[in-house]
Amino acid sequence: QVQLVESGGGLVQAGGSLRLSCAASGTTAGIAVMGWFRQAPGQERGLVASIGSGGTTKYADSVKGRFTISRDNAKNTVYLQMNSLKSEDTAVYYCNVVMRIWETNYWGQGTQVTVSS
């Protein structure tokens, strides 16, 4: 089992920045991929960014050039630096990890990000 605790969400003006953090605990040795998803009201949850254990990253087209995902394997923590925020970035952001075994997914409780225009 893996437990995920997110922090860093909040209210920010358009053009501003926020940094999300997600700390994993429990059976962390088996984590392969760490990432962030988001879900806006009335929309499906979708990938924002992910990072593999070797550092390979993937981004949604809508955030490329504005968001940066990073990972501290020693702390079992993943970060999402969000710059040049837009109103359409408003959503609940969820931390996600995928395990090496069975590709089991674990989710955080979600943190609200609100960008005012």
Phi and psi in radians as a Rosetta constraint file:
Dihedral C 1 N 2 CA 2 C 2 CIRCULARHARMONIC -2.221 0.35
Dihedral N 2 CA 2 C 2 N 3 CIRCULARHARMONIC 2.343 0.35
Dihedral C 2 N 3 CA 3 C 3 CIRCULARHARMONIC -1.916 0.35
Dihedral N 3 CA 3 C 3 N 4 CIRCULARHARMONIC 2.430 0.35
Dihedral C 3 N 4 CA 4 C 4 CIRCULARHARMONIC -2.148 0.35
Dihedral N 4 CA 4 C 4 N 5 CIRCULARHARMONIC 2.295 0.35
Dihedral C 4 N 5 CA 5 C 5 CIRCULARHARMONIC -2.177 0.35
Dihedral N 5 CA 5 C 5 N 6 CIRCULARHARMONIC 2.077 0.35
Dihedral C 5 N 6 CA 6 C 6 CIRCULARHARMONIC -1.728 0.35
Dihedral N 6 CA 6 C 6 N 7 CIRCULARHARMONIC 2.709 0.35
Dihedral C 6 N 7 CA 7 C 7 CIRCULARHARMONIC -2.714 0.35
Dihedral N 7 CA 7 C 7 N 8 CIRCULARHARMONIC 2.837 0.35
Dihedral C 7 N 8 CA 8 C 8 CIRCULARHARMONIC 1.880 0.35
Dihedral N 8 CA 8 C 8 N 9 CIRCULARHARMONIC -0.088 0.35
Dihedral C 8 N 9 CA 9 C 9 CIRCULARHARMONIC -1.267 0.35
Dihedral N 9 CA 9 C 9 N 10 CIRCULARHARMONIC 3.024 0.35
Dihedral C 9 N 10 CA 10 C 10 CIRCULARHARMONIC 2.784 0.35
Dihedral N 10 CA 10 C 10 N 11 CIRCULARHARMONIC -2.859 0.35
Dihedral C 10 N 11 CA 11 C 11 CIRCULARHARMONIC -1.848 0.35
Dihedral N 11 CA 11 C 11 N 12 CIRCULARHARMONIC 2.297 0.35
Dihedral C 11 N 12 CA 12 C 12 CIRCULARHARMONIC -2.507 0.35
Dihedral N 12 CA 12 C 12 N 13 CIRCULARHARMONIC 2.652 0.35
Dihedral C 12 N 13 CA 13 C 13 CIRCULARHARMONIC -1.386 0.35
Dihedral N 13 CA 13 C 13 N 14 CIRCULARHARMONIC 2.690 0.35
Dihedral C 13 N 14 CA 14 C 14 CIRCULARHARMONIC -0.960 0.35
Dihedral N 14 CA 14 C 14 N 15 CIRCULARHARMONIC 2.388 0.35
Dihedral C 14 N 15 CA 15 C 15 CIRCULARHARMONIC 1.616 0.35
Dihedral N 15 CA 15 C 15 N 16 CIRCULARHARMONIC -0.198 0.35
Dihedral C 15 N 16 CA 16 C 16 CIRCULARHARMONIC -1.468 0.35
Dihedral N 16 CA 16 C 16 N 17 CIRCULARHARMONIC -3.023 0.35
Dihedral C 16 N 17 CA 17 C 17 CIRCULARHARMONIC -2.310 0.35
Dihedral N 17 CA 17 C 17 N 18 CIRCULARHARMONIC 2.658 0.35
Dihedral C 17 N 18 CA 18 C 18 CIRCULARHARMONIC -2.510 0.35
Dihedral N 18 CA 18 C 18 N 19 CIRCULARHARMONIC 2.689 0.35
Dihedral C 18 N 19 CA 19 C 19 CIRCULARHARMONIC -2.205 0.35
Dihedral N 19 CA 19 C 19 N 20 CIRCULARHARMONIC 2.100 0.35
Dihedral C 19 N 20 CA 20 C 20 CIRCULARHARMONIC -1.658 0.35
Dihedral N 20 CA 20 C 20 N 21 CIRCULARHARMONIC 2.529 0.35
Dihedral C 20 N 21 CA 21 C 21 CIRCULARHARMONIC -2.230 0.35
Dihedral N 21 CA 21 C 21 N 22 CIRCULARHARMONIC 2.604 0.35
Dihedral C 21 N 22 CA 22 C 22 CIRCULARHARMONIC -2.490 0.35
Dihedral N 22 CA 22 C 22 N 23 CIRCULARHARMONIC 2.018 0.35
Dihedral C 22 N 23 CA 23 C 23 CIRCULARHARMONIC -1.785 0.35
Dihedral N 23 CA 23 C 23 N 24 CIRCULARHARMONIC 2.255 0.35
Dihedral C 23 N 24 CA 24 C 24 CIRCULARHARMONIC -1.764 0.35
Dihedral N 24 CA 24 C 24 N 25 CIRCULARHARMONIC 2.511 0.35
Dihedral C 24 N 25 CA 25 C 25 CIRCULARHARMONIC -2.445 0.35
Dihedral N 25 CA 25 C 25 N 26 CIRCULARHARMONIC 2.885 0.35
Dihedral C 25 N 26 CA 26 C 26 CIRCULARHARMONIC 1.766 0.35
Dihedral N 26 CA 26 C 26 N 27 CIRCULARHARMONIC -2.357 0.35
Dihedral C 26 N 27 CA 27 C 27 CIRCULARHARMONIC -1.479 0.35
Dihedral N 27 CA 27 C 27 N 28 CIRCULARHARMONIC 1.241 0.35
Dihedral C 27 N 28 CA 28 C 28 CIRCULARHARMONIC -1.437 0.35
Dihedral N 28 CA 28 C 28 N 29 CIRCULARHARMONIC -0.268 0.35
Dihedral C 28 N 29 CA 29 C 29 CIRCULARHARMONIC -1.103 0.35
Dihedral N 29 CA 29 C 29 N 30 CIRCULARHARMONIC -0.403 0.35
Dihedral C 29 N 30 CA 30 C 30 CIRCULARHARMONIC -1.629 0.35
Dihedral N 30 CA 30 C 30 N 31 CIRCULARHARMONIC 0.141 0.35
Dihedral C 30 N 31 CA 31 C 31 CIRCULARHARMONIC -1.278 0.35
Dihedral N 31 CA 31 C 31 N 32 CIRCULARHARMONIC 2.257 0.35
Dihedral C 31 N 32 CA 32 C 32 CIRCULARHARMONIC -1.763 0.35
Dihedral N 32 CA 32 C 32 N 33 CIRCULARHARMONIC -0.983 0.35
Dihedral C 32 N 33 CA 33 C 33 CIRCULARHARMONIC -2.108 0.35
Dihedral N 33 CA 33 C 33 N 34 CIRCULARHARMONIC 2.425 0.35
Dihedral C 33 N 34 CA 34 C 34 CIRCULARHARMONIC -2.125 0.35
Dihedral N 34 CA 34 C 34 N 35 CIRCULARHARMONIC 2.505 0.35
Dihedral C 34 N 35 CA 35 C 35 CIRCULARHARMONIC -2.834 0.35
Dihedral N 35 CA 35 C 35 N 36 CIRCULARHARMONIC -3.136 0.35
Dihedral C 35 N 36 CA 36 C 36 CIRCULARHARMONIC -2.251 0.35
Dihedral N 36 CA 36 C 36 N 37 CIRCULARHARMONIC 2.364 0.35
Dihedral C 36 N 37 CA 37 C 37 CIRCULARHARMONIC -2.084 0.35
Dihedral N 37 CA 37 C 37 N 38 CIRCULARHARMONIC 2.869 0.35
Dihedral C 37 N 38 CA 38 C 38 CIRCULARHARMONIC -2.506 0.35
Dihedral N 38 CA 38 C 38 N 39 CIRCULARHARMONIC 2.689 0.35
Dihedral C 38 N 39 CA 39 C 39 CIRCULARHARMONIC -2.454 0.35
Dihedral N 39 CA 39 C 39 N 40 CIRCULARHARMONIC 2.066 0.35
Dihedral C 39 N 40 CA 40 C 40 CIRCULARHARMONIC -1.641 0.35
Dihedral N 40 CA 40 C 40 N 41 CIRCULARHARMONIC 2.768 0.35
Dihedral C 40 N 41 CA 41 C 41 CIRCULARHARMONIC -0.962 0.35
Dihedral N 41 CA 41 C 41 N 42 CIRCULARHARMONIC 2.255 0.35
Dihedral C 41 N 42 CA 42 C 42 CIRCULARHARMONIC 1.374 0.35
Dihedral N 42 CA 42 C 42 N 43 CIRCULARHARMONIC 0.067 0.35
Dihedral C 42 N 43 CA 43 C 43 CIRCULARHARMONIC -2.085 0.35
Dihedral N 43 CA 43 C 43 N 44 CIRCULARHARMONIC 2.810 0.35
Dihedral C 43 N 44 CA 44 C 44 CIRCULARHARMONIC -1.377 0.35
Dihedral N 44 CA 44 C 44 N 45 CIRCULARHARMONIC 2.711 0.35
Dihedral C 44 N 45 CA 45 C 45 CIRCULARHARMONIC -1.228 0.35
Dihedral N 45 CA 45 C 45 N 46 CIRCULARHARMONIC 2.335 0.35
Dihedral C 45 N 46 CA 46 C 46 CIRCULARHARMONIC -2.391 0.35
Dihedral N 46 CA 46 C 46 N 47 CIRCULARHARMONIC 2.750 0.35
Dihedral C 46 N 47 CA 47 C 47 CIRCULARHARMONIC -1.195 0.35
Dihedral N 47 CA 47 C 47 N 48 CIRCULARHARMONIC 2.349 0.35
Dihedral C 47 N 48 CA 48 C 48 CIRCULARHARMONIC -1.729 0.35
Dihedral N 48 CA 48 C 48 N 49 CIRCULARHARMONIC -0.948 0.35
Dihedral C 48 N 49 CA 49 C 49 CIRCULARHARMONIC -2.825 0.35
Dihedral N 49 CA 49 C 49 N 50 CIRCULARHARMONIC 2.675 0.35
Dihedral C 49 N 50 CA 50 C 50 CIRCULARHARMONIC -2.498 0.35
Dihedral N 50 CA 50 C 50 N 51 CIRCULARHARMONIC 2.786 0.35
Dihedral C 50 N 51 CA 51 C 51 CIRCULARHARMONIC -2.524 0.35
Dihedral N 51 CA 51 C 51 N 52 CIRCULARHARMONIC 2.279 0.35
Dihedral C 51 N 52 CA 52 C 52 CIRCULARHARMONIC -1.448 0.35
Dihedral N 52 CA 52 C 52 N 53 CIRCULARHARMONIC 3.024 0.35
Dihedral C 52 N 53 CA 53 C 53 CIRCULARHARMONIC -1.120 0.35
Dihedral N 53 CA 53 C 53 N 54 CIRCULARHARMONIC -0.436 0.35
Dihedral C 53 N 54 CA 54 C 54 CIRCULARHARMONIC -1.599 0.35
Dihedral N 54 CA 54 C 54 N 55 CIRCULARHARMONIC -0.030 0.35
Dihedral C 54 N 55 CA 55 C 55 CIRCULARHARMONIC 1.788 0.35
Dihedral N 55 CA 55 C 55 N 56 CIRCULARHARMONIC -0.011 0.35
Dihedral C 55 N 56 CA 56 C 56 CIRCULARHARMONIC -1.174 0.35
Dihedral N 56 CA 56 C 56 N 57 CIRCULARHARMONIC 2.269 0.35
Dihedral C 56 N 57 CA 57 C 57 CIRCULARHARMONIC -1.991 0.35
Dihedral N 57 CA 57 C 57 N 58 CIRCULARHARMONIC 2.734 0.35
Dihedral C 57 N 58 CA 58 C 58 CIRCULARHARMONIC -2.453 0.35
Dihedral N 58 CA 58 C 58 N 59 CIRCULARHARMONIC 2.424 0.35
Dihedral C 58 N 59 CA 59 C 59 CIRCULARHARMONIC -2.293 0.35
Dihedral N 59 CA 59 C 59 N 60 CIRCULARHARMONIC 2.578 0.35
Dihedral C 59 N 60 CA 60 C 60 CIRCULARHARMONIC -1.183 0.35
Dihedral N 60 CA 60 C 60 N 61 CIRCULARHARMONIC 2.538 0.35
Dihedral C 60 N 61 CA 61 C 61 CIRCULARHARMONIC -0.994 0.35
Dihedral N 61 CA 61 C 61 N 62 CIRCULARHARMONIC -0.596 0.35
Dihedral C 61 N 62 CA 62 C 62 CIRCULARHARMONIC -1.199 0.35
Dihedral N 62 CA 62 C 62 N 63 CIRCULARHARMONIC -0.276 0.35
Dihedral C 62 N 63 CA 63 C 63 CIRCULARHARMONIC -2.029 0.35
Dihedral N 63 CA 63 C 63 N 64 CIRCULARHARMONIC -0.081 0.35
Dihedral C 63 N 64 CA 64 C 64 CIRCULARHARMONIC -1.010 0.35
Dihedral N 64 CA 64 C 64 N 65 CIRCULARHARMONIC 2.337 0.35
Dihedral C 64 N 65 CA 65 C 65 CIRCULARHARMONIC 1.504 0.35
Dihedral N 65 CA 65 C 65 N 66 CIRCULARHARMONIC -0.205 0.35
Dihedral C 65 N 66 CA 66 C 66 CIRCULARHARMONIC -2.018 0.35
Dihedral N 66 CA 66 C 66 N 67 CIRCULARHARMONIC -0.622 0.35
Dihedral C 66 N 67 CA 67 C 67 CIRCULARHARMONIC -1.890 0.35
Dihedral N 67 CA 67 C 67 N 68 CIRCULARHARMONIC 2.575 0.35
Dihedral C 67 N 68 CA 68 C 68 CIRCULARHARMONIC -2.323 0.35
Dihedral N 68 CA 68 C 68 N 69 CIRCULARHARMONIC 2.202 0.35
Dihedral C 68 N 69 CA 69 C 69 CIRCULARHARMONIC -1.758 0.35
Dihedral N 69 CA 69 C 69 N 70 CIRCULARHARMONIC 2.468 0.35
Dihedral C 69 N 70 CA 70 C 70 CIRCULARHARMONIC -2.520 0.35
Dihedral N 70 CA 70 C 70 N 71 CIRCULARHARMONIC 2.923 0.35
Dihedral C 70 N 71 CA 71 C 71 CIRCULARHARMONIC -2.565 0.35
Dihedral N 71 CA 71 C 71 N 72 CIRCULARHARMONIC 2.354 0.35
Dihedral C 71 N 72 CA 72 C 72 CIRCULARHARMONIC -1.957 0.35
Dihedral N 72 CA 72 C 72 N 73 CIRCULARHARMONIC 1.737 0.35
Dihedral C 72 N 73 CA 73 C 73 CIRCULARHARMONIC -1.134 0.35
Dihedral N 73 CA 73 C 73 N 74 CIRCULARHARMONIC -0.552 0.35
Dihedral C 73 N 74 CA 74 C 74 CIRCULARHARMONIC -1.153 0.35
Dihedral N 74 CA 74 C 74 N 75 CIRCULARHARMONIC -0.543 0.35
Dihedral C 74 N 75 CA 75 C 75 CIRCULARHARMONIC -1.768 0.35
Dihedral N 75 CA 75 C 75 N 76 CIRCULARHARMONIC -0.015 0.35
Dihedral C 75 N 76 CA 76 C 76 CIRCULARHARMONIC 0.909 0.35
Dihedral N 76 CA 76 C 76 N 77 CIRCULARHARMONIC 0.781 0.35
Dihedral C 76 N 77 CA 77 C 77 CIRCULARHARMONIC -2.234 0.35
Dihedral N 77 CA 77 C 77 N 78 CIRCULARHARMONIC 2.440 0.35
Dihedral C 77 N 78 CA 78 C 78 CIRCULARHARMONIC -2.070 0.35
Dihedral N 78 CA 78 C 78 N 79 CIRCULARHARMONIC 2.494 0.35
Dihedral C 78 N 79 CA 79 C 79 CIRCULARHARMONIC -2.124 0.35
Dihedral N 79 CA 79 C 79 N 80 CIRCULARHARMONIC 2.672 0.35
Dihedral C 79 N 80 CA 80 C 80 CIRCULARHARMONIC -2.331 0.35
Dihedral N 80 CA 80 C 80 N 81 CIRCULARHARMONIC 1.872 0.35
Dihedral C 80 N 81 CA 81 C 81 CIRCULARHARMONIC -1.539 0.35
Dihedral N 81 CA 81 C 81 N 82 CIRCULARHARMONIC 2.087 0.35
Dihedral C 81 N 82 CA 82 C 82 CIRCULARHARMONIC -2.008 0.35
Dihedral N 82 CA 82 C 82 N 83 CIRCULARHARMONIC 2.017 0.35
Dihedral C 82 N 83 CA 83 C 83 CIRCULARHARMONIC -2.005 0.35
Dihedral N 83 CA 83 C 83 N 84 CIRCULARHARMONIC 2.860 0.35
Dihedral C 83 N 84 CA 84 C 84 CIRCULARHARMONIC 0.863 0.35
Dihedral N 84 CA 84 C 84 N 85 CIRCULARHARMONIC 0.840 0.35
Dihedral C 84 N 85 CA 85 C 85 CIRCULARHARMONIC -1.146 0.35
Dihedral N 85 CA 85 C 85 N 86 CIRCULARHARMONIC 2.530 0.35
Dihedral C 85 N 86 CA 86 C 86 CIRCULARHARMONIC -2.094 0.35
Dihedral N 86 CA 86 C 86 N 87 CIRCULARHARMONIC 2.821 0.35
Dihedral C 86 N 87 CA 87 C 87 CIRCULARHARMONIC -1.045 0.35
Dihedral N 87 CA 87 C 87 N 88 CIRCULARHARMONIC -0.555 0.35
Dihedral C 87 N 88 CA 88 C 88 CIRCULARHARMONIC -1.275 0.35
Dihedral N 88 CA 88 C 88 N 89 CIRCULARHARMONIC -0.093 0.35
Dihedral C 88 N 89 CA 89 C 89 CIRCULARHARMONIC -1.446 0.35
Dihedral N 89 CA 89 C 89 N 90 CIRCULARHARMONIC -0.122 0.35
Dihedral C 89 N 90 CA 90 C 90 CIRCULARHARMONIC -1.090 0.35
Dihedral N 90 CA 90 C 90 N 91 CIRCULARHARMONIC 2.183 0.35
Dihedral C 90 N 91 CA 91 C 91 CIRCULARHARMONIC -3.108 0.35
Dihedral N 91 CA 91 C 91 N 92 CIRCULARHARMONIC 2.996 0.35
Dihedral C 91 N 92 CA 92 C 92 CIRCULARHARMONIC -1.558 0.35
Dihedral N 92 CA 92 C 92 N 93 CIRCULARHARMONIC 2.212 0.35
Dihedral C 92 N 93 CA 93 C 93 CIRCULARHARMONIC -1.772 0.35
Dihedral N 93 CA 93 C 93 N 94 CIRCULARHARMONIC 2.277 0.35
Dihedral C 93 N 94 CA 94 C 94 CIRCULARHARMONIC -2.039 0.35
Dihedral N 94 CA 94 C 94 N 95 CIRCULARHARMONIC 2.321 0.35
Dihedral C 94 N 95 CA 95 C 95 CIRCULARHARMONIC -1.415 0.35
Dihedral N 95 CA 95 C 95 N 96 CIRCULARHARMONIC 2.511 0.35
Dihedral C 95 N 96 CA 96 C 96 CIRCULARHARMONIC -2.453 0.35
Dihedral N 96 CA 96 C 96 N 97 CIRCULARHARMONIC 2.439 0.35
Dihedral C 96 N 97 CA 97 C 97 CIRCULARHARMONIC -2.239 0.35
Dihedral N 97 CA 97 C 97 N 98 CIRCULARHARMONIC 2.561 0.35
Dihedral C 97 N 98 CA 98 C 98 CIRCULARHARMONIC -2.079 0.35
Dihedral N 98 CA 98 C 98 N 99 CIRCULARHARMONIC 2.233 0.35
Dihedral C 98 N 99 CA 99 C 99 CIRCULARHARMONIC -1.496 0.35
Dihedral N 99 CA 99 C 99 N 100 CIRCULARHARMONIC 2.691 0.35
Dihedral C 99 N 100 CA 100 C 100 CIRCULARHARMONIC -1.123 0.35
Dihedral N 100 CA 100 C 100 N 101 CIRCULARHARMONIC -0.695 0.35
Dihedral C 100 N 101 CA 101 C 101 CIRCULARHARMONIC -1.505 0.35
Dihedral N 101 CA 101 C 101 N 102 CIRCULARHARMONIC 2.146 0.35
Dihedral C 101 N 102 CA 102 C 102 CIRCULARHARMONIC 1.103 0.35
Dihedral N 102 CA 102 C 102 N 103 CIRCULARHARMONIC 0.057 0.35
Dihedral C 102 N 103 CA 103 C 103 CIRCULARHARMONIC 0.904 0.35
Dihedral N 103 CA 103 C 103 N 104 CIRCULARHARMONIC 0.689 0.35
Dihedral C 103 N 104 CA 104 C 104 CIRCULARHARMONIC -1.111 0.35
Dihedral N 104 CA 104 C 104 N 105 CIRCULARHARMONIC 2.405 0.35
Dihedral C 104 N 105 CA 105 C 105 CIRCULARHARMONIC -1.813 0.35
Dihedral N 105 CA 105 C 105 N 106 CIRCULARHARMONIC 2.449 0.35
Dihedral C 105 N 106 CA 106 C 106 CIRCULARHARMONIC -2.179 0.35
Dihedral N 106 CA 106 C 106 N 107 CIRCULARHARMONIC 2.577 0.35
Dihedral C 106 N 107 CA 107 C 107 CIRCULARHARMONIC -2.205 0.35
Dihedral N 107 CA 107 C 107 N 108 CIRCULARHARMONIC 2.551 0.35
Dihedral C 107 N 108 CA 108 C 108 CIRCULARHARMONIC -1.410 0.35
Dihedral N 108 CA 108 C 108 N 109 CIRCULARHARMONIC 3.115 0.35
Dihedral C 108 N 109 CA 109 C 109 CIRCULARHARMONIC -1.418 0.35
Dihedral N 109 CA 109 C 109 N 110 CIRCULARHARMONIC -0.234 0.35
Dihedral C 109 N 110 CA 110 C 110 CIRCULARHARMONIC 1.681 0.35
Dihedral N 110 CA 110 C 110 N 111 CIRCULARHARMONIC 2.527 0.35
Dihedral C 110 N 111 CA 111 C 111 CIRCULARHARMONIC -2.357 0.35
Dihedral N 111 CA 111 C 111 N 112 CIRCULARHARMONIC 2.351 0.35
Dihedral C 111 N 112 CA 112 C 112 CIRCULARHARMONIC -1.411 0.35
Dihedral N 112 CA 112 C 112 N 113 CIRCULARHARMONIC 2.296 0.35
Dihedral C 112 N 113 CA 113 C 113 CIRCULARHARMONIC -2.086 0.35
Dihedral N 113 CA 113 C 113 N 114 CIRCULARHARMONIC 2.139 0.35
Dihedral C 113 N 114 CA 114 C 114 CIRCULARHARMONIC -2.145 0.35
Dihedral N 114 CA 114 C 114 N 115 CIRCULARHARMONIC 2.170 0.35
Dihedral C 114 N 115 CA 115 C 115 CIRCULARHARMONIC -1.965 0.35
Dihedral N 115 CA 115 C 115 N 116 CIRCULARHARMONIC 2.065 0.35
Dihedral C 115 N 116 CA 116 C 116 CIRCULARHARMONIC -1.614 0.35
Dihedral N 116 CA 116 C 116 N 117 CIRCULARHARMONIC 2.442 0.35
